């Protein structure tokens, strides 16, 4: 009679080997068991399944339709089980376990490497898992408990998220060297509405910061293009497809090479605040607290170096 309980993993492992070898004798040798032990194990597995899994022709074994269905489940399951074993073993080896991080592609490129390096140089070994997502997605992942910490822009009034500021950057208008604004070194906001702006995607915090800035000044854009990649935005600006608004550090190399020019939006800088977001009320472990401390110190050093 079919029993309603989980399959025995040792039986499943033997089943997988038997399917690979097609022989009880070879399976027994592979598992360092007797042939009768393998046969008994497979008989019990069929009892648990409540149906025949094999067709036997002499010493050869082939799968029934039910056996083939079970095999399609067993192989991915055994692979995942082995992965989990390795992961659990890693917790013991790394001591402090893991930190699941969220960060944008740009943060992963410019900020995280130095933070992670200092952490690994000064702290107990830790395994990091990084998801490359923009601030809104990182906030969502934090709320769902799918990540532990996130490098984000300052969240907009989200009560369940705590934010530790680390550094500020400046958003600037970026144009090709041939643009008329370069000669005057100022933005002609009276006529800026006719320009084609290249902006980050609508779902981003940066887009909201920029549109809030425009709204306060009564600026209405006649057209704009959404591009998720700052690298792609820079290439479009270079060939005259429009003007962009990007972080100062994101175009630093191109400005130094004379490929692009960045201009302040106005007398008052349009600044963003970056930092570490965490779900409110969540108790941080030692590794997470140290990561936040190093991130805060690294942010201060970054800001000082940018001013020099």
KETORSE-47395 format. One record per residue (C-alpha): residue in three letters; x, y, z. Coordinates in nm, 2 decimals. Layout:
BEGIN
{bapa Ala; {X; Y; Z}}
...
END
This chain:
BEGIN
{bapa Unk; {0.00; 0.00; 0.00}}
{bapa Unk; {0.12; 0.35; -0.09}}
{bapa Unk; {0.25; 0.54; 0.22}}
{bapa Unk; {0.22; 0.91; 0.25}}
{bapa Unk; {0.56; 1.02; 0.37}}
{bapa Unk; {0.88; 1.17; 0.22}}
{bapa Unk; {1.10; 0.95; 0.00}}
{bapa Unk; {1.42; 0.82; 0.16}}
{bapa Unk; {1.71; 1.02; 0.01}}
{bapa Unk; {1.94; 0.72; 0.03}}
{bapa Unk; {1.69; 0.53; -0.18}}
{bapa Unk; {1.67; 0.82; -0.43}}
{bapa Unk; {2.05; 0.83; -0.46}}
{bapa Unk; {2.06; 0.45; -0.53}}
{bapa Unk; {1.77; 0.50; -0.78}}
{bapa Unk; {1.97; 0.77; -0.96}}
{bapa Unk; {2.28; 0.55; -0.98}}
{bapa Unk; {2.08; 0.25; -1.10}}
{bapa Unk; {1.93; 0.46; -1.37}}
{bapa Unk; {2.28; 0.57; -1.48}}
{bapa Unk; {2.43; 0.22; -1.48}}
{bapa Unk; {2.13; 0.01; -1.57}}
{bapa Unk; {2.27; -0.27; -1.36}}
{bapa Unk; {2.21; -0.37; -1.00}}
{bapa Unk; {2.56; -0.52; -0.99}}
{bapa Unk; {2.73; -0.20; -1.10}}
{bapa Unk; {2.51; 0.01; -0.87}}
{bapa Unk; {2.61; -0.21; -0.57}}
{bapa Unk; {2.98; -0.17; -0.65}}
{bapa Unk; {2.94; 0.21; -0.69}}
{bapa Unk; {2.76; 0.24; -0.36}}
{bapa Unk; {2.98; -0.02; -0.17}}
{bapa Unk; {2.67; -0.22; -0.10}}
{bapa Unk; {2.56; -0.58; -0.17}}
{bapa Unk; {2.34; -0.64; -0.47}}
{bapa Unk; {2.07; -0.77; -0.24}}
{bapa Unk; {2.08; -0.45; -0.04}}
{bapa Unk; {2.03; -0.25; -0.36}}
{bapa Unk; {1.74; -0.47; -0.47}}
{bapa Unk; {1.58; -0.44; -0.13}}
{bapa Unk; {1.62; -0.06; -0.14}}
{bapa Unk; {1.45; -0.04; -0.48}}
{bapa Unk; {1.17; -0.27; -0.37}}
{bapa Unk; {1.10; -0.04; -0.08}}
{bapa Unk; {1.11; 0.27; -0.31}}
{bapa Unk; {0.85; 0.11; -0.53}}
{bapa Unk; {0.64; 0.04; -0.22}}
{bapa Unk; {0.67; 0.40; -0.12}}
{bapa Unk; {0.58; 0.52; -0.47}}
{bapa Unk; {0.29; 0.28; -0.49}}
{bapa Unk; {0.38; 0.17; -0.85}}
{bapa Unk; {0.64; -0.01; -1.06}}
{bapa Unk; {0.94; 0.20; -1.14}}
{bapa Unk; {1.15; -0.06; -1.33}}
{bapa Unk; {1.11; -0.32; -1.60}}
{bapa Unk; {1.36; -0.60; -1.56}}
{bapa Unk; {1.49; -0.80; -1.86}}
{bapa Unk; {1.75; -1.04; -1.73}}
{bapa Unk; {2.03; -0.84; -1.58}}
{bapa Unk; {1.92; -0.52; -1.76}}
{bapa Unk; {1.69; -0.26; -1.60}}
{bapa Unk; {1.48; 0.00; -1.78}}
{bapa Unk; {1.24; 0.26; -1.65}}
{bapa Unk; {0.86; 0.25; -1.66}}
{bapa Unk; {0.68; 0.57; -1.74}}
{bapa Unk; {0.64; 0.62; -1.36}}
{bapa Unk; {1.01; 0.56; -1.31}}
{bapa Unk; {1.10; 0.81; -1.58}}
{bapa Unk; {0.87; 1.07; -1.41}}
{bapa Unk; {1.04; 1.01; -1.07}}
{bapa Unk; {1.39; 1.04; -1.23}}
{bapa Unk; {1.30; 1.38; -1.37}}
{bapa Unk; {1.23; 1.49; -1.01}}
{bapa Unk; {1.52; 1.31; -0.85}}
{bapa Unk; {1.82; 1.44; -1.04}}
{bapa Unk; {1.75; 1.82; -0.99}}
{bapa Unk; {1.66; 1.74; -0.63}}
{bapa Unk; {1.99; 1.56; -0.56}}
{bapa Unk; {2.19; 1.84; -0.72}}
{bapa Unk; {2.01; 2.10; -0.51}}
{bapa Unk; {2.07; 1.89; -0.20}}
{bapa Unk; {2.44; 1.88; -0.27}}
{bapa Unk; {2.44; 2.25; -0.32}}
{bapa Unk; {2.28; 2.30; 0.02}}
{bapa Unk; {2.53; 2.07; 0.18}}
{bapa Unk; {2.81; 2.28; 0.04}}
{bapa Unk; {2.64; 2.59; 0.15}}
{bapa Unk; {2.60; 2.47; 0.51}}
{bapa Unk; {2.96; 2.36; 0.51}}
{bapa Unk; {3.05; 2.71; 0.41}}
{bapa Unk; {2.87; 2.85; 0.72}}
{bapa Unk; {3.11; 2.65; 0.94}}
{bapa Unk; {3.41; 2.75; 0.74}}
{bapa Unk; {3.33; 3.12; 0.71}}
{bapa Unk; {3.22; 3.15; 1.08}}
{bapa Unk; {3.01; 3.47; 1.04}}
{bapa Unk; {2.80; 3.31; 0.77}}
{bapa Unk; {2.67; 3.53; 0.49}}
{bapa Unk; {2.55; 3.88; 0.41}}
{bapa Unk; {2.29; 3.92; 0.14}}
{bapa Unk; {2.35; 4.26; -0.02}}
{bapa Unk; {2.15; 4.47; -0.27}}
{bapa Unk; {2.31; 4.74; -0.48}}
{bapa Unk; {2.27; 4.91; -0.82}}
{bapa Unk; {2.51; 4.82; -1.10}}
{bapa Unk; {2.69; 5.15; -1.06}}
{bapa Unk; {2.72; 5.10; -0.68}}
{bapa Unk; {2.86; 4.75; -0.75}}
{bapa Unk; {3.11; 4.90; -0.99}}
{bapa Unk; {3.23; 5.21; -0.80}}
{bapa Unk; {3.16; 5.17; -0.43}}
{bapa Unk; {3.13; 4.80; -0.32}}
{bapa Unk; {3.47; 4.68; -0.43}}
{bapa Unk; {3.66; 4.90; -0.18}}
{bapa Unk; {3.41; 4.83; 0.10}}
{bapa Unk; {3.43; 4.45; 0.05}}
{bapa Unk; {3.81; 4.46; 0.02}}
{bapa Unk; {3.84; 4.64; 0.35}}
{bapa Unk; {3.59; 4.41; 0.52}}
{bapa Unk; {3.78; 4.10; 0.40}}
{bapa Unk; {4.11; 4.25; 0.50}}
{bapa Unk; {4.00; 4.34; 0.86}}
{bapa Unk; {3.71; 4.11; 0.95}}
{bapa Unk; {3.64; 3.74; 0.99}}
{bapa Unk; {3.58; 3.57; 0.66}}
{bapa Unk; {3.22; 3.61; 0.54}}
{bapa Unk; {3.03; 3.50; 0.23}}
{bapa Unk; {2.86; 3.78; 0.04}}
{bapa Unk; {2.57; 3.74; -0.20}}
{bapa Unk; {2.50; 4.05; -0.41}}
{bapa Unk; {2.19; 4.13; -0.61}}
{bapa Unk; {2.23; 4.41; -0.86}}
{bapa Unk; {1.90; 4.61; -0.84}}
{bapa Unk; {1.81; 4.98; -0.83}}
{bapa Unk; {1.69; 5.14; -0.51}}
{bapa Unk; {1.32; 5.07; -0.54}}
{bapa Unk; {1.38; 4.70; -0.60}}
{bapa Unk; {1.63; 4.68; -0.32}}
{bapa Unk; {1.38; 4.84; -0.08}}
{bapa Unk; {1.12; 4.58; -0.19}}
{bapa Unk; {1.37; 4.29; -0.13}}
{bapa Unk; {1.45; 4.43; 0.21}}
{bapa Unk; {1.08; 4.45; 0.30}}
{bapa Unk; {1.04; 4.09; 0.19}}
{bapa Unk; {1.34; 3.97; 0.39}}
{bapa Unk; {1.52; 3.85; 0.07}}
{bapa Unk; {1.83; 4.06; 0.14}}
{bapa Unk; {1.99; 4.18; 0.46}}
{bapa Unk; {2.14; 4.52; 0.37}}
{bapa Unk; {2.13; 4.74; 0.06}}
{bapa Unk; {2.34; 5.02; -0.08}}
{bapa Unk; {2.07; 5.26; -0.18}}
{bapa Unk; {1.97; 5.63; -0.23}}
{bapa Unk; {1.79; 5.78; 0.07}}
{bapa Unk; {1.44; 5.62; 0.06}}
{bapa Unk; {1.13; 5.84; 0.03}}
{bapa Unk; {0.94; 5.82; 0.36}}
{bapa Unk; {0.93; 5.44; 0.39}}
{bapa Unk; {0.86; 5.38; 0.77}}
{bapa Unk; {0.97; 5.02; 0.76}}
{bapa Unk; {1.32; 5.10; 0.63}}
{bapa Unk; {1.60; 5.25; 0.84}}
{bapa Unk; {1.87; 5.45; 0.64}}
{bapa Unk; {2.23; 5.53; 0.74}}
{bapa Unk; {2.37; 5.80; 0.51}}
{bapa Unk; {2.73; 5.74; 0.39}}
{bapa Unk; {2.81; 6.00; 0.12}}
{bapa Unk; {2.66; 6.25; -0.12}}
{bapa Unk; {2.71; 6.30; -0.49}}
{bapa Unk; {2.59; 6.57; -0.73}}
{bapa Unk; {2.37; 6.53; -1.04}}
{bapa Unk; {2.49; 6.75; -1.33}}
{bapa Unk; {2.38; 6.83; -1.68}}
{bapa Unk; {2.61; 6.64; -1.92}}
{bapa Unk; {2.65; 6.76; -2.28}}
{bapa Unk; {2.89; 6.71; -2.57}}
{bapa Unk; {3.17; 6.97; -2.61}}
{bapa Unk; {3.00; 7.13; -2.91}}
{bapa Unk; {2.68; 7.22; -2.72}}
{bapa Unk; {2.60; 7.59; -2.69}}
{bapa Unk; {2.58; 7.57; -2.31}}
{bapa Unk; {2.95; 7.49; -2.30}}
{bapa Unk; {3.04; 7.84; -2.42}}
{bapa Unk; {2.83; 8.02; -2.16}}
{bapa Unk; {2.90; 7.75; -1.88}}
{bapa Unk; {2.54; 7.78; -1.77}}
{bapa Unk; {2.21; 7.61; -1.85}}
{bapa Unk; {1.96; 7.81; -2.04}}
{bapa Unk; {1.66; 7.69; -1.85}}
{bapa Unk; {1.43; 7.92; -2.04}}
{bapa Unk; {1.48; 7.72; -2.35}}
{bapa Unk; {1.58; 7.38; -2.19}}
{bapa Unk; {1.23; 7.25; -2.25}}
{bapa Unk; {1.30; 7.20; -2.62}}
{bapa Unk; {1.61; 6.99; -2.55}}
{bapa Unk; {1.59; 6.61; -2.58}}
{bapa Unk; {1.69; 6.49; -2.23}}
{bapa Unk; {1.84; 6.14; -2.17}}
{bapa Unk; {1.72; 6.04; -1.82}}
{bapa Unk; {1.73; 5.73; -1.61}}
{bapa Unk; {1.42; 5.51; -1.61}}
{bapa Unk; {1.10; 5.64; -1.46}}
{bapa Unk; {1.09; 5.38; -1.19}}
{bapa Unk; {1.42; 5.50; -1.04}}
{bapa Unk; {1.47; 5.73; -0.75}}
{bapa Unk; {1.70; 5.94; -0.97}}
{bapa Unk; {1.42; 6.01; -1.22}}
{bapa Unk; {1.20; 6.12; -0.93}}
{bapa Unk; {1.47; 6.35; -0.79}}
{bapa Unk; {1.52; 6.51; -1.13}}
{bapa Unk; {1.15; 6.56; -1.21}}
{bapa Unk; {1.09; 6.71; -0.86}}
{bapa Unk; {1.37; 6.96; -0.94}}
{bapa Unk; {1.21; 7.05; -1.27}}
{bapa Unk; {0.86; 7.08; -1.12}}
{bapa Unk; {0.98; 7.32; -0.86}}
{bapa Unk; {1.12; 7.54; -1.13}}
{bapa Unk; {0.83; 7.51; -1.37}}
{bapa Unk; {1.03; 7.33; -1.63}}
{bapa Unk; {0.84; 7.11; -1.87}}
{bapa Unk; {1.03; 6.88; -2.11}}
{bapa Unk; {0.90; 6.85; -2.46}}
{bapa Unk; {1.08; 6.51; -2.50}}
{bapa Unk; {1.30; 6.28; -2.31}}
{bapa Unk; {1.45; 5.93; -2.35}}
{bapa Unk; {1.46; 5.67; -2.07}}
{bapa Unk; {1.79; 5.47; -2.05}}
{bapa Unk; {1.86; 5.23; -1.77}}
{bapa Unk; {2.24; 5.22; -1.84}}
{bapa Unk; {2.46; 5.53; -1.76}}
{bapa Unk; {2.71; 5.39; -2.00}}
{bapa Unk; {2.46; 5.39; -2.29}}
{bapa Unk; {2.35; 5.74; -2.19}}
{bapa Unk; {2.70; 5.87; -2.22}}
{bapa Unk; {2.74; 5.73; -2.56}}
{bapa Unk; {2.42; 5.88; -2.68}}
{bapa Unk; {2.52; 6.22; -2.54}}
{bapa Unk; {2.86; 6.20; -2.72}}
{bapa Unk; {2.69; 6.16; -3.06}}
{bapa Unk; {2.45; 6.45; -3.00}}
{bapa Unk; {2.13; 6.25; -2.93}}
{bapa Unk; {2.05; 6.47; -2.64}}
{bapa Unk; {2.16; 6.61; -2.30}}
{bapa Unk; {2.18; 6.40; -1.99}}
{bapa Unk; {2.17; 6.44; -1.62}}
{bapa Unk; {2.42; 6.21; -1.45}}
{bapa Unk; {2.62; 6.19; -1.13}}
{bapa Unk; {2.95; 6.38; -1.14}}
{bapa Unk; {3.16; 6.07; -1.07}}
{bapa Unk; {2.99; 5.87; -1.34}}
{bapa Unk; {3.13; 6.10; -1.61}}
{bapa Unk; {3.46; 6.20; -1.45}}
{bapa Unk; {3.68; 6.00; -1.69}}
{bapa Unk; {3.50; 6.13; -2.00}}
{bapa Unk; {3.52; 6.49; -1.88}}
{bapa Unk; {3.89; 6.45; -1.82}}
{bapa Unk; {3.94; 6.32; -2.17}}
{bapa Unk; {3.74; 6.61; -2.32}}
{bapa Unk; {3.47; 6.38; -2.45}}
{bapa Unk; {3.19; 6.53; -2.24}}
{bapa Unk; {3.13; 6.84; -2.04}}
{bapa Unk; {2.93; 6.85; -1.71}}
{bapa Unk; {2.76; 7.16; -1.59}}
{bapa Unk; {2.60; 7.25; -1.26}}
{bapa Unk; {2.22; 7.26; -1.28}}
{bapa Unk; {2.22; 7.59; -1.10}}
{bapa Unk; {2.36; 7.79; -0.81}}
{bapa Unk; {2.24; 7.53; -0.57}}
{bapa Unk; {2.37; 7.18; -0.63}}
{bapa Unk; {2.13; 6.89; -0.69}}
{bapa Unk; {2.26; 6.63; -0.45}}
{bapa Unk; {2.17; 6.28; -0.37}}
{bapa Unk; {2.24; 6.09; -0.05}}
{bapa Unk; {2.37; 5.73; -0.06}}
{bapa Unk; {2.38; 5.50; 0.23}}
{bapa Unk; {2.29; 5.16; 0.38}}
{bapa Unk; {1.93; 5.06; 0.41}}
{bapa Unk; {1.80; 4.79; 0.64}}
{bapa Unk; {1.46; 4.67; 0.75}}
{bapa Unk; {1.35; 4.86; 1.06}}
{bapa Unk; {1.36; 4.65; 1.38}}
{bapa Unk; {1.58; 4.38; 1.24}}
{bapa Unk; {1.86; 4.28; 1.47}}
{bapa Unk; {2.19; 4.30; 1.30}}
{bapa Unk; {2.46; 4.05; 1.36}}
{bapa Unk; {2.83; 4.15; 1.42}}
{bapa Unk; {2.93; 4.11; 1.05}}
{bapa Unk; {2.64; 4.33; 0.93}}
{bapa Unk; {2.72; 4.60; 1.19}}
{bapa Unk; {3.09; 4.60; 1.08}}
{bapa Unk; {2.99; 4.62; 0.72}}
{bapa Unk; {2.78; 4.92; 0.79}}
{bapa Unk; {3.06; 5.08; 0.99}}
{bapa Unk; {3.31; 5.02; 0.71}}
{bapa Unk; {3.06; 5.16; 0.45}}
{bapa Unk; {3.01; 5.47; 0.65}}
{bapa Unk; {3.39; 5.53; 0.69}}
{bapa Unk; {3.45; 5.45; 0.32}}
{bapa Unk; {3.18; 5.70; 0.23}}
{bapa Unk; {3.35; 5.97; 0.43}}
{bapa Unk; {3.69; 5.90; 0.27}}
{bapa Unk; {3.52; 5.90; -0.07}}
{bapa Unk; {3.37; 6.24; -0.02}}
{bapa Unk; {3.70; 6.39; 0.12}}
{bapa Unk; {3.90; 6.25; -0.18}}
{bapa Unk; {3.64; 6.39; -0.42}}
{bapa Unk; {3.69; 6.74; -0.28}}
{bapa Unk; {4.07; 6.73; -0.30}}
END
